[in-house]
Amino acid sequence: MGELFDKSQKVAIVVKLTTFFQDAMNYLENITRRHFLKDCTTGLGGMWLANQLASSAYGKPLSIQHDTNAPLAPLMPQLSPKVKRVIYLHMIGAPSQLELFDYKPELQKFDGKDCPQEFLEGKRFAFIQGTPQMLGPVYPFKRHGNSGAWISDRLPHLSKHADDLCFVKTMVTDQFNHGPAQLMVQTGNARLGYPSIGSWVTWGLGTENQNLPGFMVLLSGGRVPRVGKSLWGSGFLPSVYQGVQCRSFGDPVLNTKNPHGVSRQDRRASLDALQALNQSTYEELGDPETITRIAQYEMAFRMQTSVPEVMTIDDEPENVHEMYGTQPGKESFANNCLLARRLAENGVRFIQLYDWGWDSHGAGKNEALNHGFINKCRSIDKPISALLTDLKQRGMLDDTLVVWGGEFGRTPMQENRNGQKMAFQGRDHNPNAFTIWMAGAGVKPGMTYGETDPMGYEVLRNPVHLRDFHATLLDLVGFDHHKLAMPFQGLNQKLTGVKPAKIIKDILA
């Protein structure tokens, strides 16, 4: 038999096969997992989607409809909110409640004596070994205001606001190391990858000022928290709801300025081109992160003019600087408190302040209750007092909630690292009892909730787990914590987690 194809036909076939395989390779190089799940003929995409819908059927989450072109636009809350905005002051390192708010005169009688064994048996400590000695209150306490709240002499300015404060003295957490405990406070989970309180709130409510992020973060104390930006991350929520870190000196927000030689008009033209490309991608794939990218580019463009105006404290009157103790141009907690007020009055929904340096073990002078602790108290006392005064004078404390606290408490025993007495006074970590306070919208002023035992070691009455605190906070901003949820990894994930949580109704105004 003769050949099936002549030479010219063979060449044509080879060319066609080569072209086919080149096209196939180009397709495979460009295809993504998202394309595969969407288009593959075996229906894996549909199977996956059906599984996700089935897994989220129990406890259906609240349906929150965001404007795809304006994901931070204000939304109506599920309930009638008492709080319009939140300013959260987190003292990184866990300040000692026994030197600030939880007065224990009985503990003074045991100062210097060996710790009872029942305080040690079955307990886990970060550093205590052997038998430590008890440590009485290092500083004197007095009652303040009509409420008679006990506050130590370390906070003379804040003491004047005793009748504005709502103390919760029986906070409990599952974690006794800083990183996981900080995550627990801010995200409701000791593991990385979960949304922070501020992200949940801005995801649910949006924010008033579309020229500023809805969730802004200010740092002081010279160091970033141990787990870093995870404390203000958005986790599995769209990243447009993560906190935007600001600085109290230099450029307030990095990378918002145009590069050298690029005008605002040039920036606008380039953003328009990027938006067209991103919009085309979103219409093809439907990935919400594409919308986030568009929104963040646009927000950064608007922030070029709005942030410098809001984030400068130079134009504040001299009496305001005196009241807060601010030093323009420097990093300080005082500057951040004043910036928090400015952000609040400019429509930012959630303002988070982190102040590092409260880990009072007594291993060195800077972290000793009788040395470094004094300086830390001095650095926050006047600014927090000024913030409360300022908000009240402007009529903003009526719809602003101010929260203060750490990640856990401290032990009534003096730390004895490696079984040795420390050179300075200090206390180990105590997850079994610590104090937070709140002031402003939605909470009863001049109130103390809960009671710890005579040593301040464990809860005696009305324990409040962090889940309960989170449920209460969400209720104050207008959400049922059972319903504010996002389907993820087969569960309707919530700030309060899967274990039971209750609202602390006795503290609500």
LUMVEXLO-586141 format. One record per residue (C-alpha): x, y, z. Coordinates in steps of 0.5 Angstrom, whole numbers, always signed. Layout:
<sites>
c1=X, c2=Y, c3=Z
...
</sites>
This chain:
<sites>
c1=+0, c2=+0, c3=+0
c1=+2, c2=+7, c3=-1
c1=+3, c2=+12, c3=+4
c1=-3, c2=+15, c3=+7
c1=-1, c2=+22, c3=+7
c1=+4, c2=+26, c3=+2
c1=+9, c2=+30, c3=+5
c1=+6, c2=+36, c3=+4
c1=+0, c2=+33, c3=+8
c1=+5, c2=+31, c3=+14
c1=+8, c2=+38, c3=+15
c1=+1, c2=+41, c3=+15
c1=-1, c2=+36, c3=+20
c1=+5, c2=+37, c3=+24
c1=+4, c2=+44, c3=+24
c1=-3, c2=+43, c3=+27
c1=-1, c2=+39, c3=+32
c1=+4, c2=+43, c3=+35
c1=-1, c2=+49, c3=+35
c1=-6, c2=+45, c3=+39
c1=-1, c2=+43, c3=+44
c1=+2, c2=+50, c3=+45
c1=-5, c2=+53, c3=+46
c1=-6, c2=+47, c3=+51
c1=+0, c2=+49, c3=+54
c1=-2, c2=+56, c3=+55
c1=-9, c2=+55, c3=+57
c1=-6, c2=+50, c3=+63
c1=-1, c2=+55, c3=+65
c1=-6, c2=+61, c3=+65
c1=-12, c2=+56, c3=+69
c1=-13, c2=+57, c3=+76
c1=-16, c2=+53, c3=+81
c1=-22, c2=+57, c3=+81
c1=-23, c2=+56, c3=+74
c1=-22, c2=+48, c3=+75
c1=-27, c2=+48, c3=+80
c1=-32, c2=+53, c3=+76
c1=-32, c2=+49, c3=+69
c1=-29, c2=+42, c3=+70
c1=-34, c2=+37, c3=+67
c1=-34, c2=+33, c3=+73
c1=-38, c2=+38, c3=+77
c1=-33, c2=+39, c3=+83
c1=-34, c2=+46, c3=+84
c1=-42, c2=+44, c3=+84
c1=-40, c2=+39, c3=+89
c1=-36, c2=+43, c3=+93
c1=-41, c2=+49, c3=+94
c1=-47, c2=+44, c3=+96
c1=-42, c2=+41, c3=+101
c1=-41, c2=+49, c3=+104
c1=-48, c2=+50, c3=+104
c1=-50, c2=+44, c3=+107
c1=-45, c2=+45, c3=+113
c1=-47, c2=+52, c3=+114
c1=-55, c2=+50, c3=+114
c1=-55, c2=+49, c3=+122
c1=-55, c2=+56, c3=+125
c1=-56, c2=+60, c3=+119
c1=-52, c2=+67, c3=+119
c1=-54, c2=+74, c3=+118
c1=-55, c2=+76, c3=+111
c1=-51, c2=+82, c3=+110
c1=-51, c2=+85, c3=+103
c1=-45, c2=+90, c3=+102
c1=-45, c2=+95, c3=+96
c1=-39, c2=+91, c3=+92
c1=-37, c2=+98, c3=+89
c1=-37, c2=+101, c3=+97
c1=-36, c2=+95, c3=+101
c1=-35, c2=+100, c3=+107
c1=-41, c2=+104, c3=+106
c1=-45, c2=+104, c3=+113
c1=-50, c2=+99, c3=+114
c1=-56, c2=+98, c3=+118
c1=-55, c2=+94, c3=+125
c1=-59, c2=+88, c3=+126
c1=-61, c2=+90, c3=+133
c1=-62, c2=+97, c3=+136
c1=-55, c2=+99, c3=+137
c1=-53, c2=+103, c3=+144
c1=-46, c2=+104, c3=+141
c1=-44, c2=+108, c3=+135
c1=-36, c2=+107, c3=+135
c1=-31, c2=+104, c3=+139
c1=-24, c2=+106, c3=+142
c1=-21, c2=+100, c3=+145
c1=-14, c2=+101, c3=+149
c1=-11, c2=+94, c3=+150
c1=-5, c2=+94, c3=+155
c1=+0, c2=+89, c3=+152
c1=+3, c2=+85, c3=+157
c1=-2, c2=+85, c3=+162
c1=-2, c2=+90, c3=+167
c1=-3, c2=+88, c3=+174
c1=-10, c2=+88, c3=+177
c1=-8, c2=+88, c3=+184
c1=-4, c2=+94, c3=+183
c1=-9, c2=+98, c3=+180
c1=-17, c2=+96, c3=+181
c1=-18, c2=+90, c3=+185
c1=-16, c2=+92, c3=+192
c1=-14, c2=+86, c3=+197
c1=-13, c2=+88, c3=+204
c1=-13, c2=+81, c3=+206
c1=-7, c2=+79, c3=+201
c1=-3, c2=+84, c3=+205
c1=-3, c2=+80, c3=+211
c1=+0, c2=+74, c3=+207
c1=+6, c2=+79, c3=+204
c1=+12, c2=+75, c3=+204
c1=+10, c2=+68, c3=+207
c1=+10, c2=+62, c3=+203
c1=+4, c2=+61, c3=+198
c1=-1, c2=+55, c3=+200
c1=+0, c2=+49, c3=+196
c1=-7, c2=+49, c3=+194
c1=-6, c2=+55, c3=+190
c1=+0, c2=+51, c3=+186
c1=-3, c2=+44, c3=+185
c1=-6, c2=+43, c3=+179
c1=-4, c2=+50, c3=+176
c1=+0, c2=+52, c3=+170
c1=+5, c2=+58, c3=+170
c1=+9, c2=+61, c3=+165
c1=+15, c2=+62, c3=+170
c1=+13, c2=+60, c3=+177
c1=+17, c2=+54, c3=+180
c1=+17, c2=+51, c3=+187
c1=+14, c2=+55, c3=+192
c1=+14, c2=+62, c3=+191
c1=+12, c2=+68, c3=+197
c1=+6, c2=+72, c3=+197
c1=+6, c2=+79, c3=+195
c1=+1, c2=+84, c3=+198
c1=-1, c2=+90, c3=+194
c1=+5, c2=+94, c3=+192
c1=+1, c2=+101, c3=+192
c1=-4, c2=+104, c3=+197
c1=-12, c2=+104, c3=+195
c1=-17, c2=+109, c3=+196
c1=-25, c2=+109, c3=+194
c1=-27, c2=+115, c3=+189
c1=-33, c2=+118, c3=+187
c1=-40, c2=+117, c3=+189
c1=-39, c2=+110, c3=+187
c1=-34, c2=+108, c3=+192
c1=-29, c2=+105, c3=+187
c1=-23, c2=+102, c3=+189
c1=-17, c2=+105, c3=+185
c1=-10, c2=+105, c3=+187
c1=-5, c2=+112, c3=+187
c1=-2, c2=+110, c3=+181
c1=-8, c2=+113, c3=+177
c1=-9, c2=+120, c3=+180
c1=-12, c2=+123, c3=+174
c1=-17, c2=+117, c3=+172
c1=-19, c2=+116, c3=+179
c1=-23, c2=+123, c3=+178
c1=-27, c2=+119, c3=+173
c1=-29, c2=+113, c3=+178
c1=-37, c2=+115, c3=+177
c1=-36, c2=+114, c3=+169
c1=-33, c2=+107, c3=+169
c1=-36, c2=+100, c3=+169
c1=-31, c2=+95, c3=+172
c1=-31, c2=+88, c3=+170
c1=-27, c2=+85, c3=+175
c1=-28, c2=+77, c3=+174
c1=-25, c2=+76, c3=+167
c1=-23, c2=+69, c3=+165
c1=-19, c2=+67, c3=+159
c1=-17, c2=+60, c3=+157
c1=-9, c2=+62, c3=+155
c1=-4, c2=+64, c3=+160
c1=+2, c2=+66, c3=+155
c1=+2, c2=+73, c3=+151
c1=+1, c2=+71, c3=+144
c1=-5, c2=+66, c3=+144
c1=-8, c2=+71, c3=+150
c1=-8, c2=+77, c3=+146
c1=-11, c2=+73, c3=+140
c1=-16, c2=+71, c3=+144
c1=-18, c2=+78, c3=+147
c1=-18, c2=+81, c3=+140
c1=-20, c2=+75, c3=+135
c1=-24, c2=+70, c3=+140
c1=-19, c2=+65, c3=+138
c1=-12, c2=+63, c3=+140
c1=-10, c2=+61, c3=+133
c1=-8, c2=+65, c3=+128
c1=-12, c2=+67, c3=+122
c1=-19, c2=+69, c3=+125
c1=-22, c2=+76, c3=+124
c1=-21, c2=+81, c3=+130
c1=-26, c2=+85, c3=+134
c1=-25, c2=+91, c3=+129
c1=-26, c2=+87, c3=+123
c1=-32, c2=+84, c3=+125
c1=-35, c2=+90, c3=+127
c1=-33, c2=+94, c3=+121
c1=-36, c2=+88, c3=+116
c1=-42, c2=+88, c3=+120
c1=-43, c2=+96, c3=+120
c1=-39, c2=+99, c3=+115
c1=-37, c2=+106, c3=+117
c1=-39, c2=+113, c3=+116
c1=-33, c2=+117, c3=+113
c1=-31, c2=+114, c3=+106
c1=-25, c2=+118, c3=+106
c1=-22, c2=+114, c3=+112
c1=-21, c2=+106, c3=+114
c1=-27, c2=+104, c3=+118
c1=-22, c2=+100, c3=+123
c1=-15, c2=+104, c3=+125
c1=-10, c2=+102, c3=+129
c1=-5, c2=+106, c3=+133
c1=+1, c2=+103, c3=+137
c1=+6, c2=+106, c3=+142
c1=+11, c2=+103, c3=+147
c1=+16, c2=+102, c3=+142
c1=+15, c2=+95, c3=+140
c1=+9, c2=+91, c3=+136
c1=+5, c2=+86, c3=+140
c1=+8, c2=+79, c3=+139
c1=+3, c2=+76, c3=+134
c1=+4, c2=+83, c3=+130
c1=-2, c2=+85, c3=+125
c1=-6, c2=+78, c3=+126
c1=-9, c2=+82, c3=+132
c1=-12, c2=+87, c3=+127
c1=-13, c2=+82, c3=+121
c1=-19, c2=+81, c3=+118
c1=-18, c2=+73, c3=+118
c1=-23, c2=+70, c3=+113
c1=-27, c2=+76, c3=+112
c1=-25, c2=+80, c3=+106
c1=-19, c2=+84, c3=+107
c1=-22, c2=+91, c3=+106
c1=-24, c2=+90, c3=+113
c1=-17, c2=+89, c3=+117
c1=-15, c2=+95, c3=+121
c1=-10, c2=+100, c3=+118
c1=-4, c2=+101, c3=+122
c1=-2, c2=+109, c3=+123
c1=+4, c2=+112, c3=+126
c1=+4, c2=+118, c3=+131
c1=+10, c2=+121, c3=+128
c1=+12, c2=+121, c3=+121
c1=+8, c2=+119, c3=+115
c1=+1, c2=+117, c3=+119
c1=+0, c2=+112, c3=+114
c1=+6, c2=+109, c3=+109
c1=+5, c2=+108, c3=+102
c1=-1, c2=+113, c3=+101
c1=+4, c2=+119, c3=+98
c1=+5, c2=+119, c3=+90
c1=+12, c2=+117, c3=+88
c1=+17, c2=+122, c3=+86
c1=+15, c2=+125, c3=+79
c1=+8, c2=+122, c3=+79
c1=+2, c2=+128, c3=+80
c1=-5, c2=+127, c3=+83
c1=-7, c2=+127, c3=+76
c1=-3, c2=+121, c3=+73
c1=-5, c2=+117, c3=+80
c1=-12, c2=+118, c3=+78
c1=-11, c2=+116, c3=+71
c1=-7, c2=+110, c3=+73
c1=-12, c2=+108, c3=+78
c1=-18, c2=+108, c3=+73
c1=-14, c2=+103, c3=+68
c1=-13, c2=+99, c3=+74
c1=-20, c2=+99, c3=+76
c1=-22, c2=+97, c3=+69
c1=-18, c2=+91, c3=+69
c1=-20, c2=+89, c3=+76
c1=-27, c2=+90, c3=+74
c1=-27, c2=+85, c3=+68
c1=-23, c2=+80, c3=+73
c1=-29, c2=+81, c3=+78
c1=-34, c2=+80, c3=+73
c1=-31, c2=+74, c3=+70
c1=-29, c2=+70, c3=+77
c1=-33, c2=+73, c3=+82
c1=-28, c2=+74, c3=+87
c1=-29, c2=+79, c3=+93
c1=-22, c2=+80, c3=+94
c1=-22, c2=+83, c3=+87
c1=-27, c2=+88, c3=+89
c1=-23, c2=+89, c3=+96
c1=-17, c2=+91, c3=+91
c1=-21, c2=+96, c3=+88
c1=-24, c2=+99, c3=+94
c1=-17, c2=+99, c3=+97
c1=-14, c2=+103, c3=+91
c1=-19, c2=+108, c3=+91
c1=-19, c2=+109, c3=+99
c1=-11, c2=+110, c3=+99
c1=-13, c2=+115, c3=+93
c1=-18, c2=+119, c3=+98
c1=-13, c2=+118, c3=+104
c1=-8, c2=+122, c3=+101
c1=-12, c2=+128, c3=+103
c1=-16, c2=+126, c3=+108
c1=-11, c2=+123, c3=+113
c1=-6, c2=+128, c3=+113
c1=-12, c2=+133, c3=+115
c1=-14, c2=+128, c3=+121
c1=-8, c2=+125, c3=+123
c1=-4, c2=+132, c3=+125
c1=-5, c2=+134, c3=+132
c1=-1, c2=+140, c3=+131
c1=-7, c2=+145, c3=+130
c1=-10, c2=+143, c3=+137
c1=-11, c2=+148, c3=+142
c1=-5, c2=+149, c3=+147
c1=-10, c2=+147, c3=+153
c1=-12, c2=+141, c3=+149
c1=-4, c2=+139, c3=+149
c1=-3, c2=+140, c3=+156
c1=-10, c2=+136, c3=+158
c1=-7, c2=+130, c3=+154
c1=+0, c2=+131, c3=+155
c1=+2, c2=+130, c3=+148
c1=+8, c2=+132, c3=+144
c1=+7, c2=+133, c3=+137
c1=+12, c2=+129, c3=+132
c1=+14, c2=+124, c3=+137
c1=+11, c2=+117, c3=+138
c1=+7, c2=+116, c3=+145
c1=+1, c2=+114, c3=+148
c1=-2, c2=+121, c3=+149
c1=-1, c2=+123, c3=+142
c1=-5, c2=+116, c3=+140
c1=-11, c2=+118, c3=+145
c1=-11, c2=+125, c3=+142
c1=-11, c2=+122, c3=+135
c1=-17, c2=+117, c3=+137
c1=-21, c2=+123, c3=+139
c1=-20, c2=+126, c3=+132
c1=-21, c2=+119, c3=+128
c1=-28, c2=+118, c3=+132
c1=-30, c2=+125, c3=+131
c1=-29, c2=+124, c3=+124
c1=-33, c2=+118, c3=+123
c1=-28, c2=+112, c3=+124
c1=-32, c2=+106, c3=+127
c1=-27, c2=+102, c3=+131
c1=-20, c2=+105, c3=+134
c1=-15, c2=+100, c3=+137
c1=-10, c2=+103, c3=+141
c1=-4, c2=+98, c3=+143
c1=+1, c2=+100, c3=+148
c1=+7, c2=+95, c3=+149
c1=+11, c2=+94, c3=+156
c1=+6, c2=+92, c3=+161
c1=+9, c2=+85, c3=+163
c1=+11, c2=+86, c3=+170
c1=+15, c2=+80, c3=+172
c1=+20, c2=+83, c3=+176
c1=+26, c2=+80, c3=+172
c1=+29, c2=+87, c3=+170
c1=+28, c2=+94, c3=+173
c1=+24, c2=+96, c3=+167
c1=+19, c2=+90, c3=+168
c1=+18, c2=+91, c3=+176
c1=+12, c2=+93, c3=+179
c1=+16, c2=+98, c3=+184
c1=+20, c2=+101, c3=+178
c1=+18, c2=+100, c3=+170
c1=+11, c2=+99, c3=+172
c1=+11, c2=+106, c3=+175
c1=+13, c2=+109, c3=+169
c1=+8, c2=+106, c3=+165
c1=+2, c2=+108, c3=+169
c1=+4, c2=+115, c3=+169
c1=+4, c2=+115, c3=+161
c1=-3, c2=+113, c3=+161
c1=-6, c2=+116, c3=+167
c1=-7, c2=+123, c3=+164
c1=-8, c2=+121, c3=+157
c1=-14, c2=+117, c3=+158
c1=-17, c2=+122, c3=+163
c1=-16, c2=+127, c3=+158
c1=-20, c2=+122, c3=+153
c1=-26, c2=+121, c3=+157
c1=-26, c2=+129, c3=+159
c1=-26, c2=+131, c3=+152
c1=-31, c2=+126, c3=+149
c1=-36, c2=+128, c3=+155
c1=-35, c2=+135, c3=+153
c1=-36, c2=+134, c3=+146
c1=-42, c2=+130, c3=+147
c1=-39, c2=+124, c3=+144
c1=-39, c2=+119, c3=+150
c1=-46, c2=+118, c3=+149
c1=-45, c2=+114, c3=+143
c1=-38, c2=+112, c3=+144
c1=-35, c2=+106, c3=+148
c1=-28, c2=+106, c3=+151
c1=-25, c2=+99, c3=+153
c1=-19, c2=+98, c3=+157
c1=-16, c2=+92, c3=+159
c1=-10, c2=+87, c3=+158
c1=-10, c2=+80, c3=+156
c1=-10, c2=+76, c3=+163
c1=-9, c2=+78, c3=+170
c1=-3, c2=+77, c3=+175
c1=-2, c2=+72, c3=+181
c1=-2, c2=+74, c3=+188
c1=+5, c2=+70, c3=+189
c1=+11, c2=+74, c3=+187
c1=+15, c2=+71, c3=+181
c1=+21, c2=+66, c3=+183
c1=+23, c2=+65, c3=+176
c1=+27, c2=+58, c3=+176
c1=+25, c2=+57, c3=+184
c1=+29, c2=+63, c3=+185
c1=+27, c2=+70, c3=+189
c1=+27, c2=+76, c3=+184
c1=+31, c2=+82, c3=+184
c1=+25, c2=+86, c3=+183
c1=+18, c2=+86, c3=+185
c1=+14, c2=+82, c3=+180
c1=+8, c2=+77, c3=+178
c1=+7, c2=+71, c3=+174
c1=+1, c2=+71, c3=+169
c1=-6, c2=+69, c3=+171
c1=-11, c2=+67, c3=+167
c1=-16, c2=+66, c3=+172
c1=-18, c2=+73, c3=+174
c1=-17, c2=+80, c3=+171
c1=-20, c2=+87, c3=+170
c1=-23, c2=+91, c3=+164
c1=-27, c2=+97, c3=+165
c1=-31, c2=+100, c3=+160
c1=-34, c2=+107, c3=+159
c1=-39, c2=+111, c3=+155
c1=-45, c2=+109, c3=+151
c1=-49, c2=+103, c3=+153
c1=-46, c2=+101, c3=+160
c1=-48, c2=+103, c3=+167
c1=-43, c2=+108, c3=+170
c1=-40, c2=+108, c3=+177
c1=-41, c2=+100, c3=+177
c1=-37, c2=+94, c3=+179
c1=-39, c2=+87, c3=+177
c1=-36, c2=+81, c3=+180
c1=-32, c2=+79, c3=+185
c1=-25, c2=+75, c3=+186
c1=-23, c2=+71, c3=+192
c1=-19, c2=+75, c3=+198
c1=-13, c2=+74, c3=+194
c1=-15, c2=+76, c3=+188
c1=-13, c2=+69, c3=+185
c1=-20, c2=+66, c3=+182
c1=-27, c2=+69, c3=+181
c1=-31, c2=+68, c3=+187
c1=-38, c2=+71, c3=+184
c1=-40, c2=+72, c3=+177
c1=-35, c2=+70, c3=+172
c1=-34, c2=+73, c3=+165
c1=-31, c2=+69, c3=+160
c1=-28, c2=+73, c3=+154
c1=-34, c2=+70, c3=+150
c1=-39, c2=+73, c3=+154
c1=-35, c2=+80, c3=+154
c1=-35, c2=+79, c3=+146
c1=-42, c2=+77, c3=+146
c1=-44, c2=+84, c3=+150
c1=-39, c2=+88, c3=+146
c1=-43, c2=+86, c3=+139
c1=-50, c2=+87, c3=+143
c1=-48, c2=+94, c3=+144
c1=-46, c2=+95, c3=+137
c1=-53, c2=+92, c3=+135
c1=-51, c2=+85, c3=+133
c1=-54, c2=+78, c3=+136
c1=-47, c2=+74, c3=+137
c1=-50, c2=+68, c3=+134
c1=-52, c2=+71, c3=+128
c1=-46, c2=+75, c3=+126
c1=-42, c2=+69, c3=+123
c1=-39, c2=+67, c3=+116
c1=-39, c2=+60, c3=+113
c1=-31, c2=+58, c3=+113
c1=-28, c2=+51, c3=+114
c1=-35, c2=+48, c3=+115
c1=-37, c2=+52, c3=+121
c1=-41, c2=+59, c3=+121
c1=-35, c2=+62, c3=+125
c1=-37, c2=+67, c3=+130
c1=-33, c2=+72, c3=+134
c1=-35, c2=+68, c3=+140
c1=-33, c2=+61, c3=+137
c1=-38, c2=+55, c3=+138
c1=-38, c2=+55, c3=+146
c1=-44, c2=+58, c3=+150
c1=-43, c2=+65, c3=+151
c1=-48, c2=+70, c3=+154
c1=-49, c2=+78, c3=+154
c1=-47, c2=+81, c3=+161
c1=-54, c2=+84, c3=+162
c1=-53, c2=+87, c3=+169
c1=-48, c2=+92, c3=+166
c1=-52, c2=+95, c3=+161
c1=-55, c2=+101, c3=+161
</sites>
